[in-house]
Amino acid sequence: MKLKHLLFVLFAFTALVSACNDDDNEIDTEWKEANEAKFAEIAANSGYKKLESQSNNGYIMYKVLNEGSGDKSPFFSDNVKVKYQGWFKYDWNKADTYIDENENYITNKNVFDKSLVTPASFKVSSLVDGFSTALQYMVVGDKWEIWIPWKLGYGATGYSSGSIAGYTTLVFEIELVEIVE
């Protein structure tokens, strides 16, 4: 009798865990598809240009917001100073802010990191693939809007703090201020 109870408990536990995993997979699949669809929309937009990643793992899309006057681009091993803002949307089909059906004001744009006043210093190689790819084609003074697909951003697992889910398309506005010699 105890064996039957033990088997029943094991079966119930397995079913419960499997059901939870199925729900998580549905959410991840829905999120992944929404992010990939938005990136594909930007890729089809003639206002953006395609740039193959230096790692050959895909490409980013960018548009020039301001042309710089520098004469060289940073290398992968260089340090740079940049002003930037990174964001994504919770729902790519809605505006940055909107009023929902219950009259609630919704902020749909998540700015997850920024340094707009004081430039931040980075080693190009320490950044996500899409961000470092853009920098290696920019010159001092360039200001770009870049769209990074999840494969060249934080991948399927997202950012370790949980603030950016896996499969998230990232958008950055980047200004290359200085290549540090």
N, C-alpha and C positions, 0 to 999 in steps of 0.2 A: 504494500500500500504506500509506504514511504517513497519507493522508487517512482510510482505513478505521480505522486505529488511533486517530487523533484523534477520529473520530466515535464509536467504541466507548467511549473514555474519557469523552467528554462525556455520552454516553447513560448510562453507569454512574454517573457523578457525579450527574446529574440524578435518576436513580432512587434513589440513596442519600439525597440531600437530601429528596426527596419522601417517602420512607419515614419519615425522622426527623420531618418536619413532621406526618405523619399521626398518629404516636404522641403527639406533644405535643398535638395537637388533641383526641385521645381523652381524655387526662388532664385537659385543661382543661374539656372538656365534662362529664366525670364529676364533677369538682370543682364546676363551676358548678351543675350540676343538684342535687348534694347540698346546697350552700349555699342555693339557691333553695327547695328542699323544706323545709329547716329554718326559713327565714324565713316561708314560707307556713304552717307548723305554728304558729309563734308568732302570726302574724296571725289565725289562726282561734281562738286561745286567748282566752277571755273575761276572763282575768286581765290582759290587756294592752289598751291603748288605741292607736288610730291617730292619727298626727299628720302632716299633709301638710307636705312640705318647703317652705321659703320660696322655693326656686327652681322649684317646681312640677315637679320631676323624679322625684317618687315620694313615698313616705312611710316613716316609721320607726314602730316599735312601742315603747311604753314602759309601765312600771308605776311607780307612786309607791311608794318604799320608806319615805320620811319626808317629811312636809309641812313646808315652811318657813314663816316668819312675815314674809317680806319683802313689800313692797307694790308692787314693780315688777319687770319683766323686763328683761334687758339688750337693747340694740339690736345690730344687725349690726356697727356701727362701735365698739361699746364694748369695753373691756378688762375681763376678769373674772379672779377667782381661783377655782380649782376643785380639789377632791380627786377623783381618778378612778382607775379601773383598766380597761384594755381587753384583751379576749381573744377568741380563737376556738378551735374544736376542729379537730383533724386528721380526726376521724371523728365526725360529728354523731350517729351511731347508738350511740355507746358512752359510758360514764361518763367523768368527768374523769380517773380513774385506774382501771386494771384489770390483771388478770393474763391474758396471752395463752396460746395453746395450748402454748407452750414453757416456761410458768412464768416468763416475763419480766414484770417490773413495768413497765407502760406509763403514761406521763404523756400524756394526750390533750388537755389544756387548755394552750394557749399564751398566757400573759400577755405581751403584747408591749410594754406601756407602762403605767406607773402612777406616781401621786404621791398616796399615801394619808395620809402624815403631814404633810408641808409642802405647802400648796396651790401649784399651778403657776399662773403668770400667762399668759394668752393674750388675743389680740385675737379676738373671736368670728369675724370674717371670715377669719381665717387657718386655721380648722379645716375638716375635711371637712364636707360639706354636712349629713350626718345629725347630727353632733355639734353644729354651730352651730344647726341647727334646734331641737334639744332645749333648748339654753341660752336661746334667745329666748322660750321659754314657761315657763321655770323662774323661781322667785323665790328670794331668798337663804334658805338653809336647806333648800331642796328637795334630796332625794336620790332619783335615778331610776335604774332599770335600763333601758337603751335597746338596741334591736336595729336595726342599720343594714344594709340590703341593699347588696350590692356596688356598685350604681349610685350610691349616696349616700355610699359609703366611698372606697375606693381604686380603684374601677372595674375594667375588664378587664385593666389592666396591673399592678395591685398597687402596693405601696409600693416606692420606688426602690431601697432597700437589699436587696430580695429577701426580707425577713423576712415579708412578707405577700403571698401569691400573689394574682393577679388573681381576681376573682369571689368574694372572701371576704366572708361575712357577719360583721360586727363586733358585739361586745357590749361595752357600757360600763356601769359603775356610776359615776354622776356626782353629786357634791355641789357645788352652787353656794355658795361661801363668801362671795364679795364681788363687787359691781359696782364697779370702780375708777373713781372720779370724777376 
